[in-house]
Amino acid sequence: MPGERRVLASGRCFGSRRQEAVHEQRGAGPGSADHHELFLVTLAVYLAATAMTALSFSAWWFFLFRFLTGFGIGGEYAAINSAIDELIPSRYRGRVDLVINGSYWLGAMGGALLSVVALNTGILPKNVGWRLTFALGVVLGLVILLVRRHVPESPRWMFIHGREEGAEQLLDDVEHEVEEQTGERLPPPGRSITIEQRESVGFVEIARTLFKAYPKRAVLGFALFIGQAFLYNAITFGFSSILVKFFDVSSGTTGYFFAAIAFGNFLGPLLLGKLFDTVGRRRMIAGTYVLSGVLLFVTAWFFAQGWLNATTMTVCWCVVLFFASAGASSAYLTVSEIFPMETRAMAIAFFYALGTAAGGISGPLVFSALTSSGVVGDAVIAFGIGAALMTAAGVVAAFLAIDAEGKSLEDIAAPLSARLTAAADSPTSPGAPAT
């Protein structure tokens, strides 16, 4: 019931040993939406908007439904990242989050290769090929709906909404399965937290938490999302025009080159993800951001000297994005684990929207003009802007990033309700605020 105080033992974990807390806070609200419902609603918006895009008959219709498609995708990021962090054991949380976010680039690679065929007017009519690519997106989305049925709800979410019996049953089933697989009995819970269930957490309280209780973490989120947004726009918005204008690549074959850099984007999180759990968040986030920024500076210099051709330019981009992709994926990981659960989904959505607005509005206005001018110096400036902001974000991370590796979500950011009810005598107690 709302307002009821409950105690839940810490130390239980989803899918692993009793290493992680499964206890949380006040009831439903903007920042703690049902992952099942949020996922299904945002996916439904994406599917409907994509289908309508395929049926476009004018420019205004196309842009309207592309906007709505982005609306659905933004909600997906909030649902997926919050679900990952609440379901994955702490010692694997970093690598799993990075790989899942990085898997986006497998779809981008497939889409790039598909565009070579779909946009070839010798194979398909001019007004048909691009429509089929959007229609395929709808089909793949329907497949995801089937997969989603087998993903359990977060026990944390279930508990704070008064469904503690269901949460306990889910955890009992998982722990029993783990004990059967390992042949060992799981250790008892480590500690407990007293929580107070409430019906909602308002937007004002969410904003107060982000900017008053955790101001340094808010600055970190701003820096990471804006840095990666500008670096990606510096490359992707000028990708085709640079290949066509400076290297005489046919516009119909640029899809092959984009598939190559998309593969590099996927390899980064896949191969570096484990290090975010072992070497640590702060070192890896700062390292990938700074290194990708420096490498883009080097690429810009090589390009200015005339030392690159279409192939070597693509190789340079692949190397830059190998590290940048791991860094960009860690931005989603960071904002989804450094704020209390009541604000988690909203924090992801907020910082994603901020980065998208910065990169998706000012980015095209700046970078498309620079990279399409046909002037080498203009393209170098575009690269320099993206590289500088990515490097600056890495420096911010070196000072402000949280060493969240191997820690339960409750130890990284105390539940808001626990702050009211738990003892806050020491800086490390569950009720102690942190910046």
N, C-alpha and C positions, 0 to 999 in steps of 0.2 A: 504494500500500500504506500502511496505517496507520504513522505515524511517519516516513514518507518525506518528505524536504524537496524542494520543487520551486520553481522560479523562473518567474514568469510576467510578461511585459512589461505595464507599465501604459500607459494611454493609449488602449487599444482601447475602443470604445463600441458598445452595441447600438443599431442603427438610426440612427446618425449618424456624424459624423466621429470620429477617434480622440481623443476628449476625456476619456474616462472609463475608470477602471480596470476590468478584468475579471480580478481575481485575488483569491483568498481562501483561506483559512485551514484550520482543522482540520475533520475529517470530520463525519459526521452526528451529530446529537444533538437534544435537546429544542428547541433554539433554531434549528435549521437543517433543518427537515423538508422533504421533497420537496414543492414547491408543487403539483405535479400530484396527488399522493396526498392531501395535506392538503385541497386544494380539493374533491376528489371525495368524500372521507370526510365533511367537514362539510356539503357539499351533500346528500349522501345522508341524513344525520341530519335536516337541515332538511325534506327532502321527505317522509320517513317520518313525522316528528312532525306535520307539517302535515296529511298525509292522515289520520292517526289523530285529530287534532283535529276534522276535519270529521265523523268518525264518533262524536263524543262522545255518551254516553248519560247522563252524570252530571257533577256539578261537579268531583269529584276527578279523573276521566278528563281533562276539559278542561284543568285547571290542570297536571296532570302533563305532558301533551304540549305545552302552551305553554311549560313550563319547558324541555323537550327541544328545542323549536324555537329558543328563545333560545340554548341550548347550541350548536346548529349555526351560528346566525348569528354568535356570538362567534368561532368558529373561522374563519368566512368572512372576517371583518375581518383576522385575522392573516394568512391566506393571500393575500388580495387586495392588501393594502397592502405586504407584503414583496415580492410579485411585481412590483408597479408600480415600486417604487423600484429594483429590481435590473434592470429591463428598459428603463426610460425614460432617455434622455440627461439629463445633469445640468441643462442649461439649460432643459429643459421639465418637469422632474420635479415641481415645485411645482404648476403649473397643471393638469397631467394628473391628479395625485393628488387635488387638490381637486374637479375636475369629476367624476371617477369616484365619489368619496365623496358628492358632492352629488347625483348622479343617483338616489340613494335616494329623494329627494323627488319625483321623477317617479312612482315607484311609489306613494308615499304619496298623491299627488294623484289618481292613477287609482283607488286604493282608496277614497278619500273620495267621489269621484263615483259609484263603483260601489255604495257603501253606501246612497246615496240611493235607488237602485232595489232593491237586494237586501233592504234592511230595510223596504221598503214592503209592509206586509201586504196592501195592495190589489192588489199585483201578484203576489207570491209568498207562499205559506203561511209562517206565523211560524217554523216549525221547519225551513224549507228554505233561505231566502235566505242566512242567515249561513253555512250549510254550503257553499253554492255558492261563496262568496267564498274560503274556504279551499281548495276544490278547484281554483279557478282559480290559486291560488298554486302548487299542485303542477304544473299544466300549464306555467306560466311557468318553473318551476325545471327542468323537463325540457328546455325550449328552451335554457337556459343550459348544460346538459350538452353539447349539440351545439356551441355556440359555443366552449366550453372546449377542445375537441379541437384547435382551430387556434391556441391560444396556446402558444408555445414555453416550455420550461423555462429557468430562469435559467442563463446560462453560468457565473456565479459558483458556483451550487450544484453544477453538473455538475463543475466543476474541483475543488472541495474533496472531492468524493466519488470522485475518481480517474477521472473520465470526461473527462479533458482533451482527448482526441482528438475527442469529440463536441462539446465546447465550442468548440474551435478550428474545427471544420467549420461549426458554426452561425454563428460570427462571420465566417468567411471568406465564407460565402454572403451574409450581410447586407452586409458591406463591399463585396463585388463588386457587389451591387445598387445600393448608394449611389453607387459610382464610375460605374456606367453611367448613373444618373439625373442626376448632377451634371456628368459629363464631366471630373471632376478626380480626381487620384490622392490618396488619403488620406495625411496625414503619418505618419511612423513613431511608434511608441510613445514616451512621454516618459521613463518610468523603470520599474524592476522591483522586486518585493517577493519575498523568500524566505519561503515558507510551509512549515508542517509539517502534513501530513494526519494526522488521528486519527479513530478510529471514533466517538467521542462527546464531547459537552461536557455535563457533569452540571449538575443544577439548582443545586447549591451554587456552582459556578463562575459560572453565570448570575447568581445572586443577588449574589455578590460583585462581579461586574462592574457591575451596576446601582447598587448602593448604596455600594460602597467606591471603585471606580475612577471612577464618574460620579455622585457624590451630588447635585451641583447639577442635573444633567440629570434625575435621578429626581424631585427636588422639582418641576422644571418639568413633567414628565409628570403628577404628582399634581395640580398646580394646574390645568392645562389641562383634564383630563378631569373633575375634580370641578366646576369652574366651569361648563362647558358642560352637564353633566348636570343641575345644579340650575336653570340658567336655562331649559332646555327643559322640565323638569318643572314649573316655576313657571307656564309658559304652557299647555303641552299638557294637564296634569291638570285645569286649571280652565277649559279652552277651552269645552267644551260647556255646563257648568253656569253659567258667567258669561253666555254668550249667552242661555241659557234663563231664568235667574233675574233677571238685571238688564235684559235688553233684549227679553224676551218673544218670543224666536225659537223657532219650532217645533223640537222635537228631531229631527224628520224632515228638516229642511233644514240642519242644522248642517254636513253634509258639504260643502255648497257653500262655506261660509266656510273650512272647513279646507283645501279644495282651493286656495283663494286664498293662504293663508299657506304651504302646501306649495310653491306656485309661487314665492313670494318666497324660500323656502329654497333652491330650485334656482338661481335667478338669482344669488344671492350668490357661490357658488363659480365659476359660469360667467363672470361679468363681472369679478370681482376676482381670479380665480386667477392671471392673468398677472402681476399686481403682486407676488405672492409670489416670483416669479423675477426681477423687475426692481427694484422698490423695496426688496425684501429681506424675509427671514423675520421678523427681530426687529421691524421697524417695523410690518409688516402683522399679525403675530399679536397684538402688544400693542394695535395700533390697533383691530382688529376686536373684540377682547374688551372693551376699555374702552368703545368707542363703543356697542356693543350693550348693555352694562350701563347706561351713562348714559341711553340712549334708553328702556330699560325703566323706569328711575326716572322719566323724564318722562312716560311712558305711565301709570304708576301715579298720578302727580300729577294728570294730566288726568282719569283715571277717578275719583279721589277728589273732584274738583271737580264732577263730573257733566257734563262737557263733551263726552262721547263717546256715540255711539249704536252699534248693531251694526256698521254699515259703517265708521265712522271708527275704532272699536276694532280692527277687523280690519286696516285700513290701517296703524295704528300697529304692530300685531303683525308685519305684513309687513315694515315698515321695520326693526324690531328684528332680526328673523330673517334679513333679507337680509345683515346684517353678522355676526350670530351664527353662521349656517350656514357662512360662509367660515372663521370662527374655529374652529368645532367640527371642520370637515374638516381644518384645519391641525393640530389636535391629533394626528390619526392620522398625518399626514405627519411631524410632528415626532418622535414616538416610534419611527417606522419608519426614520428616517435618522440619528438621533443616537447610536445604540448599535451595537456591532460586529455583523457579520452573524451570528455564531454565536448571538447573543441576540435578533436582530431580531424574529422571529415571536413568541417568548415575551414580549418586552417589549410588543409590541402587545396580545397577549392579556391580559397582566397589567394594564396600565393601562386597557384597555377594561373588564375585569371589575371593576376598582376603581371606575371611574366609574359603571358600571351598578349596582353594589351600592349606592353612595352615592345615586345618583339614583333607582334602581329600588326601593329598600327604604325609605329614610327619606323620599324625595321623595313617594311616594304617601301615606304616613302623615301628612306635614305638609301638603302642598298640597291634597290632595283634601278634607281637613277644613276648611281655611281657605276654599277657593273655593266649597264647596258650602253654606256656612253661610247665605248670603244677606245677609251683612253686608259692606258696602263696605270697611270698615276691615280686615277679615280678608283679603280678596282683595288689598288694597294691601300688606299684610304679606308675603303670598306672593310678589308681584312684587318687593318690596324684598329679600327673601332671595336670590332668584335673581340679581337685578341686582348685589347687593353681592358675591356670590361670583364672578360673571363679571368684574366690574371688578377685584377683587383678583387674579384669575388673570392679567389683562392686565398689571397692575403687576409681577407676578412675571416674566412674559415679557419685559417691558421690560429687566429686569436679567439674566435667565438664558437667554433664547432664544439659539440658535446661528445665526450668519450662514452658513447652509448653502447658500444660493443659488449655483448654478453650480459647486459643488464635487462631486468624486467622493465616493462613500460612504466610501472608504478614507481620504480626507483629513479627513472629518468625524469618523469614529471608526475608529481603527486596528484591524485584525484582531487577535484575541487571540493567534493563533499567530505573527503577524508581530512582535508585541511580544517574543516569545522569541528570534526569529532575526534581526530587522532591527537595524541600528545605531540606537541611541537617544542619539546624542551631542548632538543639538539638539532643542529643543522641537517643531520642526516635522517631525521625522523620522517615518516610518511607525510606528516602535516606541514613540514617546513617548506616554504616557498623557495624557488630558485629562479635565477635569471638566465 
